[in-house]
């Protein structure tokens, strides 16, 4: 695995103050990096945000790994964490690692379906995260052994797959607007297999769903998630919660906020 040069992510924001002149100012939020993955045989870009006091203390921090990494989700994630960590003081600050996509369908799907024709690559993508990305983050930054994996829509399908295949790899999982597109039986089998194995530690998983989701006009996904949650709740070592939003659509915006509150209660 080879680490290439990093690029600072800078945003120019126009501040308008009531009694002062408007001015532009550069705000450094995080930085980009790249990993040459031997498992995926490609370069994977990541975006990283360190806690506000990272350089002024010797503390170590938990890490949230968010899939579908892009600048919009990056800003959203940092904003929610800053609110909960500093304004509300309900959780510790975290290192944020956003994983950008190259071939989303390939990486997120663990099995063939009638909807997705790409060759499934979820196992390889999981191995990249587990054996290349996480070791790099742990060796480069001051981390504690507390990790969260967060996905939305198709990457929530991958998050659920990762949870069922390797529940001890992360302390917590967040799956926003996930489901089982034409592969419910596959996931039921994975769930039953996972429940037969005693977990080494308590794990948390939060699923979210919006009743106005355009991908679920007949409530099929909602029913899948309810059934899945009921199965998972039978394991006393897993704290599973399904949060359904009445007035939200696909990937409800409050998902991450409520998820992090749930994980830190």
C-alpha positions as CSV (number, residue, x, y, z in Angstrom):
1,X,0.0,0.0,0.0
2,X,1.4,3.4,-1.0
3,X,0.3,6.7,0.4
4,X,0.5,9.6,-2.1
5,X,0.5,13.3,-1.6
6,X,-2.2,15.1,0.3
7,X,-4.2,18.1,-0.9
8,X,-5.7,20.6,1.5
9,X,-9.4,21.1,1.1
10,X,-10.2,24.8,1.4
11,X,-13.5,26.5,1.2
12,X,-14.0,30.3,0.7
13,X,-16.9,31.6,2.6
14,X,-18.5,35.0,2.4
15,X,-19.4,36.4,5.8
16,X,-22.0,39.1,5.9
17,X,-22.0,40.9,9.3
18,X,-24.7,43.4,10.3
19,X,-22.4,46.3,10.9
20,X,-19.2,45.4,9.1
21,X,-18.0,45.1,5.6
22,X,-18.3,41.8,3.8
23,X,-15.1,39.9,3.3
24,X,-13.8,36.6,2.0
25,X,-11.8,34.2,4.2
26,X,-10.3,30.8,3.6
27,X,-11.4,28.1,6.0
28,X,-9.4,24.9,6.2
29,X,-11.7,22.1,7.1
30,X,-9.7,19.0,6.2
31,X,-7.5,17.5,3.6
32,X,-7.5,14.9,0.8
33,X,-5.2,11.9,0.6
34,X,-4.9,8.8,-1.7
35,X,-4.1,5.2,-1.1
36,X,-2.8,2.8,-3.7
37,X,-4.7,-0.3,-2.9
38,X,-3.2,-3.7,-3.8
39,X,-6.5,-5.4,-2.9
40,X,-8.6,-3.2,-5.3
41,X,-5.8,-2.7,-7.7
42,X,-6.6,1.0,-7.9
43,X,-6.1,4.4,-6.2
44,X,-8.7,5.3,-3.6
45,X,-9.1,8.9,-2.6
46,X,-10.1,9.8,1.0
47,X,-11.0,13.0,2.7
48,X,-9.9,13.5,6.4
49,X,-10.9,15.9,9.1
50,X,-9.0,15.9,12.4
51,X,-10.6,17.1,15.7
52,X,-10.3,20.8,16.5
53,X,-7.8,20.2,19.3
54,X,-5.8,17.4,17.6
55,X,-2.6,19.4,17.2
56,X,-2.7,21.0,20.6
57,X,-3.1,17.8,22.7
58,X,-1.9,14.3,22.8
59,X,-5.3,12.8,23.0
60,X,-6.5,9.9,20.8
61,X,-9.8,9.8,19.1
62,X,-12.6,7.6,17.8
63,X,-13.0,7.4,14.0
64,X,-16.1,7.5,11.8
65,X,-15.7,6.0,8.3
66,X,-18.3,7.4,5.9
67,X,-19.0,5.8,2.5
68,X,-19.9,7.7,-0.7
69,X,-17.3,10.3,0.3
70,X,-17.8,13.6,-1.3
71,X,-17.5,17.2,-0.2
72,X,-21.3,17.7,0.5
73,X,-21.4,14.7,2.8
74,X,-18.1,15.7,4.3
75,X,-19.4,19.2,5.3
76,X,-22.6,17.6,6.6
77,X,-20.7,15.1,8.7
78,X,-18.3,17.6,10.2
79,X,-21.1,20.0,11.0
80,X,-23.1,17.4,12.9
81,X,-20.1,16.2,14.8
82,X,-19.1,19.7,15.8
83,X,-22.6,20.5,17.0
84,X,-22.9,17.4,19.1
85,X,-19.3,17.5,20.4
86,X,-18.9,21.2,21.1
87,X,-22.2,23.0,21.4
88,X,-24.2,20.2,23.0
89,X,-21.3,18.3,24.5
90,X,-23.0,15.0,24.0
91,X,-20.1,13.1,22.4
92,X,-16.4,13.3,21.9
93,X,-14.9,14.8,18.7
94,X,-14.0,12.3,16.1
95,X,-11.6,11.8,13.2
96,X,-13.7,11.8,10.0
97,X,-12.6,9.6,7.1
98,X,-14.7,9.9,3.9
99,X,-14.1,7.2,1.3
100,X,-14.7,8.4,-2.3
101,X,-16.2,6.1,-4.9
102,X,-14.7,4.8,-8.1
103,X,-17.2,2.1,-9.1
104,X,-20.0,2.4,-6.5
105,X,-22.3,-0.4,-7.7
106,X,-19.4,-2.9,-7.8
107,X,-18.1,-2.0,-4.4
108,X,-21.4,-1.9,-2.6
109,X,-23.2,-5.0,-3.8
110,X,-22.3,-8.3,-2.2
111,X,-24.4,-10.5,-4.6
112,X,-25.9,-10.4,-8.1
113,X,-29.4,-9.0,-8.5
114,X,-31.8,-8.3,-11.4
115,X,-31.3,-4.6,-10.7
116,X,-27.5,-4.4,-10.5
117,X,-25.6,-6.2,-13.3
118,X,-22.1,-5.3,-12.2
119,X,-19.9,-8.0,-10.8
120,X,-20.2,-7.9,-7.0
121,X,-17.1,-6.5,-5.3
122,X,-18.3,-5.9,-1.8
123,X,-16.0,-8.5,-0.3
124,X,-12.9,-6.9,-1.9
125,X,-14.1,-3.4,-0.8
126,X,-14.6,-4.7,2.8
127,X,-11.1,-6.2,2.7
128,X,-9.7,-2.9,1.5
129,X,-11.3,-1.1,4.4
130,X,-10.3,-3.7,7.0
131,X,-6.8,-4.5,5.9
132,X,-5.5,-1.4,4.2
133,X,-7.5,1.7,5.1
134,X,-8.0,1.2,8.8
135,X,-4.4,0.1,9.5
136,X,-3.2,3.2,7.6
137,X,-5.5,5.5,9.6
138,X,-4.4,3.9,12.9
139,X,-0.7,4.1,12.1
140,X,-0.9,7.7,10.9
141,X,-3.2,9.3,13.5
142,X,-3.8,9.0,17.2
143,X,-6.9,6.7,17.3
144,X,-8.6,4.7,19.9
145,X,-10.2,1.3,19.2
146,X,-13.6,2.8,18.6
147,X,-14.9,2.9,15.0
148,X,-18.1,3.7,13.3
149,X,-19.1,2.8,9.7
150,X,-21.8,4.9,8.0
151,X,-23.5,4.4,4.7
152,X,-26.5,5.7,2.9
153,X,-28.7,4.3,0.1
154,X,-26.6,1.7,-1.8
155,X,-23.7,2.1,0.6
156,X,-26.1,1.4,3.4
157,X,-26.7,-2.0,1.8
158,X,-22.9,-2.5,2.0
159,X,-22.9,-1.3,5.6
160,X,-25.5,-4.0,6.5
161,X,-23.5,-6.6,4.6
162,X,-20.3,-5.6,6.5
163,X,-22.2,-5.7,9.8
164,X,-23.5,-9.2,9.1
165,X,-20.2,-10.6,7.8
166,X,-17.9,-9.0,10.4
167,X,-19.8,-7.4,13.2
168,X,-16.8,-7.1,15.4
169,X,-14.9,-5.0,12.9
170,X,-16.7,-1.8,14.0
171,X,-18.2,-0.8,17.3
172,X,-21.2,0.8,15.6
173,X,-22.9,0.9,12.2
174,X,-25.2,3.5,10.6
175,X,-27.3,2.5,7.6
176,X,-29.5,5.3,6.2
177,X,-32.2,4.3,3.7
178,X,-30.7,0.9,3.2
179,X,-32.7,-2.2,2.0
180,X,-32.2,-5.4,0.2
181,X,-32.8,-4.8,-3.5
182,X,-33.9,-8.1,-5.0
183,X,-31.6,-10.0,-2.5
184,X,-33.7,-10.2,0.7
185,X,-33.2,-14.0,1.0
186,X,-29.4,-13.5,0.7
187,X,-29.5,-11.1,3.6
188,X,-31.8,-13.3,5.7
189,X,-29.3,-16.1,5.3
190,X,-26.4,-13.8,6.3
191,X,-28.5,-12.6,9.3
192,X,-29.3,-16.2,10.5
193,X,-25.6,-17.2,10.1
194,X,-24.5,-14.1,12.1
195,X,-26.9,-14.8,14.9
196,X,-25.6,-18.3,15.4
197,X,-22.2,-16.8,16.3
198,X,-21.7,-15.2,19.7
199,X,-20.5,-11.6,19.4
200,X,-17.3,-10.7,21.4
201,X,-18.6,-7.3,22.5
202,X,-21.7,-5.1,22.5
203,X,-22.4,-3.6,19.1
204,X,-24.8,-0.8,18.1
205,X,-26.6,-0.4,14.7
206,X,-29.0,2.3,13.7
207,X,-31.1,2.1,10.5
208,X,-33.2,5.0,9.2
209,X,-36.0,5.1,6.6
210,X,-38.2,7.9,5.3
211,X,-41.9,7.2,4.6
212,X,-41.7,9.5,1.5
213,X,-38.8,7.5,0.0
214,X,-39.3,7.5,-3.8
215,X,-37.6,4.1,-3.9
216,X,-40.2,2.6,-1.7
217,X,-43.7,3.7,-2.9
218,X,-45.3,0.5,-1.7
219,X,-43.6,0.1,1.6
220,X,-41.6,-3.0,0.7
221,X,-38.3,-1.6,2.0
222,X,-39.9,-0.4,5.2
223,X,-41.2,-4.0,5.8
224,X,-37.8,-5.5,5.0
225,X,-36.2,-3.2,7.6
226,X,-38.7,-3.9,10.3
227,X,-38.3,-7.6,9.8
228,X,-34.5,-7.3,9.8
229,X,-34.6,-5.2,13.0
230,X,-36.8,-7.7,14.7
231,X,-34.3,-10.5,13.8
232,X,-31.3,-8.6,15.0
233,X,-33.0,-7.6,18.3
234,X,-33.0,-11.2,19.3
235,X,-29.2,-11.0,20.0
236,X,-28.7,-9.5,23.4
237,X,-25.2,-8.2,22.5
238,X,-26.6,-6.0,19.6
239,X,-28.4,-2.8,20.3
240,X,-30.4,-2.3,17.1
241,X,-32.8,0.5,16.4
242,X,-34.9,1.4,13.3
243,X,-35.8,5.1,13.1
244,X,-38.6,5.9,10.7
245,X,-39.2,9.5,9.6
246,X,-42.8,10.3,8.7
247,X,-42.1,13.4,6.6
248,X,-38.7,12.5,5.1
249,X,-37.7,11.0,1.8
250,X,-34.6,9.0,0.7
251,X,-31.7,9.3,3.1
252,X,-33.4,11.4,5.7
253,X,-31.3,14.5,6.5
254,X,-31.6,14.1,10.3
255,X,-30.2,10.5,10.2
256,X,-26.6,11.2,11.1
257,X,-27.6,13.5,14.0
258,X,-29.9,11.0,15.5
259,X,-27.5,8.1,14.8
260,X,-24.6,9.7,16.7
261,X,-26.9,10.6,19.6
262,X,-28.0,7.0,19.7
263,X,-24.5,5.7,19.6
264,X,-23.3,8.0,22.4
265,X,-26.2,7.7,24.8
